Amino acid sequence: MFIKREKDFTRDVSHELRTPLSVIKGALELIRLSHSSKSPEMQKPLGRIERSVKDMEETIETLLWIAREENKEVSGASFNINEAAER
C-alpha cells in the first residue's frame, strides 16, 4: 500500500509541476522577445530564471522516470537510485 501511494505521489507531483513550469517558460519567452529584456541589467536575472527552469525540468523528468521504473518493478525487485538520478 505504501509503495503504491509513493508511486502515485511521485507521478502526480511531476505532472502537477509541469503546468506552472510551462507558464514560467511562456512568460520568459515573452520577456525575451520584449525590448526591455535586451538591457544588460536584465540578462543576469533572466539567465537565472532560465537555468532554474532547466533544473526543474530535469527534476521532473527524473521523477517521471522513477515512477515509470517503479511501474515496471516486479514484487521484491529494486532499482539503483543513483542510476535514476544520473539519467
C-alpha positions as CSV (number, residue, x, y, z in Angstrom):
1,M,0.0,0.0,0.0
2,F,2.8,2.4,1.0
3,I,4.7,1.8,-2.2
4,K,1.7,2.4,-4.4
5,R,1.0,5.7,-2.6
6,E,4.6,6.7,-3.1
7,K,4.5,5.8,-6.8
8,D,1.2,7.7,-7.3
9,F,2.6,10.7,-5.4
10,T,5.8,10.8,-7.5
11,R,3.8,10.6,-10.7
12,D,1.2,13.2,-9.6
13,V,3.8,15.7,-8.3
14,S,5.8,15.5,-11.5
15,H,2.7,16.2,-13.6
16,E,1.4,18.9,-11.4
17,L,4.8,20.7,-11.6
18,R,4.7,20.8,-15.4
19,T,1.8,23.2,-15.6
20,P,3.3,26.1,-13.6
21,L,6.7,25.4,-15.3
22,S,5.1,25.8,-18.7
23,V,3.6,29.1,-17.6
24,I,7.0,30.3,-16.4
25,K,8.7,29.2,-19.7
26,G,6.0,31.0,-21.7
27,A,6.4,34.2,-19.7
28,L,10.1,34.0,-20.0
29,E,9.9,33.7,-23.8
30,L,7.6,36.8,-24.0
31,I,10.0,38.7,-21.8
32,R,12.9,37.7,-24.0
33,L,11.0,39.0,-27.1
34,S,10.5,42.4,-25.5
35,H,12.9,45.2,-25.9
36,S,13.4,45.7,-22.2
37,S,15.0,42.2,-21.9
38,K,17.9,43.4,-24.1
39,S,19.2,45.6,-21.3
40,P,22.4,44.3,-19.6
41,E,20.8,44.5,-16.1
42,M,18.0,42.1,-17.3
43,Q,20.4,39.5,-18.7
44,K,21.6,38.1,-15.3
45,P,18.1,37.6,-13.7
46,L,16.7,36.2,-16.9
47,G,19.6,33.8,-17.2
48,R,19.0,32.6,-13.6
49,I,15.3,32.0,-14.4
50,E,16.3,30.0,-17.5
51,R,18.7,27.9,-15.5
52,S,16.2,27.3,-12.8
53,V,13.6,26.2,-15.3
54,K,16.0,23.8,-16.9
55,D,16.9,22.4,-13.5
56,M,13.2,21.9,-12.6
57,E,12.6,20.2,-16.0
58,E,15.4,17.8,-15.2
59,T,14.0,17.1,-11.8
60,I,10.5,16.5,-13.2
61,E,11.9,14.1,-15.8
62,T,13.8,12.2,-13.1
63,L,10.6,11.9,-11.1
64,L,8.7,10.6,-14.1
65,W,11.5,8.2,-14.9
66,I,11.4,6.9,-11.3
67,A,7.6,6.5,-11.5
68,R,7.9,4.5,-14.7
69,E,10.7,2.3,-13.4
70,E,8.6,1.6,-10.3
71,N,5.7,0.6,-12.5
72,K,8.0,-2.0,-14.2
73,E,9.2,-3.2,-10.9
74,V,8.5,-6.9,-10.1
75,S,7.5,-7.5,-6.5
76,G,10.6,-7.6,-4.4
77,A,12.8,-6.2,-7.1
78,S,14.6,-2.9,-6.9
79,F,16.5,-0.4,-9.0
80,N,19.6,1.8,-8.5
81,I,18.5,5.3,-7.4
82,N,22.0,6.7,-8.3
83,E,21.4,5.5,-11.9
84,A,18.0,7.1,-11.8
85,A,19.5,10.4,-10.7
86,E,22.2,10.3,-13.4
87,R,19.6,9.7,-16.1
